[in-house]
């Protein structure tokens, strides 16, 4: 008898998971609430509807982590990538699609499969199911299902408001101006990297922050209130020029070894974002500044003048779990192992990342004993980050980027490897690791 797998949610992740299961001989029963109940962002009943942009970002598989993920998914016979390639529209080096044709192709492909069934309803969390379930309800998960998931996993494991601070690559910070030290020398002193500002530098920074271009909330986010604990940094600055000196830029408990151990006038603290320490989070710097304004303004911090950003900041409505706290390394809920999570509800960020986690959820459900994708691959790096590698006390959604991969060699012939040459080391290593892994999952 054909084993049936239930998938809740017909977005990119749910659709990709369904395809991976169907092609391996499983029956898929998909539950989707649209169009009976629409989200504030969707407008159709099509699977895989893109709601904000038609771009799946860079398709450069040689020097870009997103393009690498595209190529890895193609090699895994991804439905999302196949439909994207067939409905692509000109967009330079990016992979952009005709949104309606893209969603319709995904929908038609799945609905025409003889082992696929669809049920339109608002689902409950299937705690008593005797069969595997994949929950792929996305960042706009309905309140009812979100409440049930929060009850199961604990109130501190669910997030409904995505306050994201920028993240920089650690090796792009100017260490002649920054230093490692925890406030009041608590801990081992390596968790925080401090970037000082003088009085004049601080005032210039505040002026730029107040004048910087901001992004408006999307229509469905406008009733989402700010939390006092995660105010945008520019909102804090609007409350008074000195406000940040008593908040995220306070200098107390710190001494600058580059200036005779004097206390700086102001300081921006960077905190480790992953266990490897290759990524650093700008503590308290969640923001509604545009991406362009962020790059310009945050590089006014002297130690970050040449910083490379793995992710820029933002604030928007989102529902996701703290993956490192509630998921095992195969995406199963620790509190209910028959349920796997997929897509953005796991804490990945972005269309293609969501689809890639759906692909992995489908593969792991089909064969729970299969080897996990190597950490050196984009698929493996993404999986490890959202399940075991990220800091579970500061966890926030993450796009694919080379900062979550195991580091590559830093030196070649005594010289530091950087830029495109360094990125090519990541991608070539990933292709080798993926080739070996694919031999074991076909």
N, C-alpha and C positions, 0 to 999 in steps of 0.2 A: 504493500500500500504506500502511495506517495505521501511523504511527510509534509504536513502543512505548517507554514510559518506565518504568523500574523505580524504585519507591519503597520504601525500607526503613524500616519503622516505621509503625504504624497509630494513632498518637496524634492529637492535635489538629492538629499541623503536617502530618504525613503525609496525613491525611484531607483537609485543606483543599487541599494541593497537588494531590492526586489529583482533587478536584472541579474545580479550575481547569483542569487538563489535559483531563479528560474532556469538559467543556463546549466545549472548543476543538477537539474531533475527534481527540485522541490516544488511544491505548490505554494503559492503566495496568496494570502488573503489580506488585502489592504483596506484599512479603515481611514477615511478622510472626512472631515466635517464640512468642507466646502462642497457645494454652494449653500447647503442648508444654513451653515453659520460661517460667514466670511470673517477673515481677520481685517483689521483696519487698513492693511497694506495691500491685500490681494484684490483683484477685480474679476478673475475668471475661475472656472472650475478645472483648469488644465493642470496636469502634473508639472512640477519643476518650473513654476512661474517665477520669473525674475522680476523683482519688485522695485529695485532702485536703479539699476544700471544694466546695460546689455553687455558689459565687458567682463570677461573672465581673466582680465589683466594680462600681463606679459606672457608671450608664447616662446620666449627665448630660453631654450633648454640648455644652453651652454654656460650662461653666466647669471641666470636668475632662478631663484628657488621656486617661484611660481611656475615658470616654464618647465622646470625639472619635474614638478609634481604633475603637470599636464602630461608629459611624456611617459612618466611611470604609470599613470592611469590608462593611457592609450595601450601600453603593453599588457595591462591587466584586462583588456577588452571592456573598457568602461562605456556604459551606455551614454552617460552625460557627455563624455568627450567625443564619442562618435556622432551624436546629434549636434554638438557644437561645431564640429568640423564640417558637417554637411549643411549647416545653416549659417556659416560664417559670413560676415560682411567686412568690407575693407576697414581696417583700423590700425594701419601702420604695423608695428611689432606686437600689437595686442591681439588677443583672440576675442572678438566681439561677434555677437550673433543677432539674427532677426528674432526678437524675443517670442513673438507669437508662433512662428514656424518651429522654433526650438522646443517650446513647451508642447506644441501639438505633436511633434514627432515623438517625444518621450511618451506622451499619453497614448498615442496610437500603437506604439511598439509594445507597451505593457498590456494594454487592453486586448490586443489581438492574440496574445499568448494563451494557449489552451489551458494552462495551469494557473492562470491569474484570475482572481475574483476581486470585486470592489464592493465595499459597503459604505454608504454615505451616512454618517452619524457622528455625533460628538462622543468620543470614546472615554471610558473609564480606565484607570490604571488596572491592568489585568493581574492582580496579585494572586489569584487562585488558578491561573492557567497551568495546564499540564504540558503545554507546548511552548517552544521558544517564541519570544516576542521581541521585536525591535521597535523602540520608541524613537521616532524621528520627527518630532513635532515643531522643531525650529525655535527661533528667538521670540516668536509671538504665540507661544503655547497658550492655549485657553486657560482661563483662571481656574476652572474646576480641576483639570488635569494637573496643573501646576501645584494647586493646593494639596492634591493627593500625593504628588511626588515629594513635596516639601514635608508632609507628615511622615512619609516613609524614610526619607534621608536625613531629616533634622532641619530645623529652621535656619541654622547657620550655613547650610550647604547650598541654598538656593539664592539666586540673585535676580532681581527684577529691574534693576537700574544699572546700566553698564557705564561706570565712571572709569575711564581709561586714561592713565598717565602715559606719556611717551616713554619709549624704551630705546636705549642706545647700545651699540656694540661696545663692550668694555675696552677693546683695544683701540678704539678711536678717541678715547678721552685723553687729554693732554696731562700726563702725570707729572709734568714739571710745574703744574699749577694746582693739581688735586692731590689728595692723600687719603689713605684708609684710616678710619678711626670711628668707633662707635661713640655716641654721645656719653660723656662722663666715663669713657673707657669701659663701658659695660660689654660683656661678651668677649669674643676673641679678637675683636677689632678689625675683622676682615669683611664684615657684612655690609658696611657702608663706605661709600667713596664720596668724599666731600669736595665740592666745587665752590670756592669763595668768591665773593664780590666785595669791592670797596664801596664806600658811600656813594661816590659818583656813579660807579657802575650799577649799583642798585637803583638809584633814582632814574638813570637812563632806561634801565630794564622796566621799571614801573611805568614810565611814560609810554614806552612801546607797547606794553601789555594793555594799557587802557585804550590806546589808539588802534590796536590790531583788529583786523577784520574777523568777525565772528560768523559761525554757521548757525542758521535758524533751525529750530526743532522741526522735524517733519510733522505733518498734520496729526498722525496718530501718537506722537510723543508729547504734544503740547500740554496735556494734563498730567504729565509725569513730573512730580515736584523734585526739586533739588533736596538732597539730604544735607543737613548741616555738616555731617562728617565727610562729605565728598563734594563740597562746593567747587565749581570751576575756579581756577586760580585767578582769572580776571574778575570774577564776581567778588572774591575776597579783596582784591586790590581796590575795587570800587568802594569798599567800606572804609578806606583810609590808607594813605601812603605807607603807614607803618604796620598795617595789619599783617602782612606776610612775615615781618620780623618777629611776630609772636605766634606764627603758624609754621608753614612748611619751610620757611627760610630763616628760622631762628638760629642764631649762632652759639647759643649757650652750650656749655659742656664740650666745646671743641677748641683745638689749638692748631694753628697753621704752621707746620714745620718749615715751610718755605719762607716764613716771615718771623723768625725767632720765636716760634710757638705763641705768637699773639693770637687773641681771639679775633676772627674775621668780623667785619661789619654785618655781613649776611652770608648765608651759605645755602647751596642747593645740595641735598643729600641724594645720592644714587644708591639704590638697594639691589642686591642680587635678585635676578628674576628667575634664575634656574640654578640647579645644583652645581653645574659646571662653572658658573660665574662668568660666562661669556656675554651675558646680557645684563644690563642694569636699568632699573626703573627709576624715573625722576619722581621721588616721593612727594605726594600731594599735588602733582602738577596735572591733574585731570583738567580738561579744557574744552571750550567750544570755539577756540580759534580755528580758522581755516588751516589746512595743511601747509600752505605757503607761508602764512603768518607764523606758524609754529616754528618752521625751519629757520626763518629769519630772526625771530625774537629769541628763541632758546639758544641760538648760537652766539648771542650777546653775552652769555655766561662764559667767561674767559676760558675755562677748562674744556668747554664744549664748542669752541670756535670751529673745530674741524670734525665735529661729531658726525657719525653716520647713524641714522635712525633705523632701527629694525621695525618700529611701529610708532605712529604718531598718536596723539591723544584724542579723546572724544568723550561725549556723554550722550547716550541714547537709550531708549527702551529696549530691554533685552531680558530674556529668561534663559538661564543656564545654571548648571550645577557646578560645584567645586569638584571637578573630575578627580584630582589626586586624593581627595578625601572619600569619595563615594563610589568610585569605579575601580574595578580590578584592571590588570594590564590588557585584558581582552574586551574591554568596554562593558562588562557586565556590572549591574548594580550589586554592590556587596550585600545589601539588605534584601535583595530579591534576584538571585543569580540567573533566573530564567529570563530576565529582562535585560536586553542590551540597549544602550543608548547610541544614537548616531546623529551626526550633523551638528548644528550650532548649539544645541542644548548641552553638548559635551564641553563646550568652552573653546571650540575652534572658531575662527573668525573668517568669514569670506565665503563666497559661492563655491569656489573650487575646493577649498578646504572642507566645507560641509559635505560635498559629494565624495571626497576622498575618504572621509570617516564613514560614510555610508557604504562605500565599497568594502572597507575593512570589516564593518559590522556584518555585511553579507557573507564575506569569505569565512569569518570566524564562526558564524552561525552554521554555515554549511559544514565546516570541519573544525570543531573546537580544539582539536589536537594539532592543528597545523603550526609550523614554526612562525613566530611573529616576524614581520618585515624587519630587516636589519636597521639599527639606529642610523647607519650611514645613508640610508635612503630617505627621500622626502616623506614617503608613507610611514616609515618607521619612526622618523624624528617627530612627526606630528602626533602619532599614536603615543609615543613615550611621553611627550610633553604634557598632553592632556590627561594622562593617567598616573604616571609615576615620577616624572622629572620636575615638573613645575613646583614652585613654592606654594603649599596649600594654605598658607596664611595670607598671601597676596595675590592669589590666582585671579587672572582676568583673561578674557578671550584673546587669542593669539593667531595671527596669520602665519603661514609658512614663511620661514626665513632661515638663513644659514646660521644664525645665532643659536638655534635649538638643535643643530647637528653636533656630533662630536667634533672637536676642533681638528683642523688639518695642520700640516707642518707650517710653522711660522717663518722658517728660514730656508734659503736655498743659496748655496755657495756663499754663506755668510751674510747674505742680504735678506731683509724682511720681505716676504711675499705679500703683496697686497693688490687691491683692485681686481680687475678681470682675471688676472693670473691666479689669484687665490680662489676666486669663485669657480674657476675651471677645475681646480683640484677637488672641490666639493662635488661637482657634477660628475666628473670622470670616476671618482670613487663610488658615487651612488649607482652609476650604471653597472659597474662591476658587481656590486653587492646585490643589486636587483636581479641581474641575470642568474646568479646562483640561487637566489631565493625562489624565483619563478620555476625552477626545475622541481621544486618540492611542493608546489601548490596546484599544479595543473591537473 
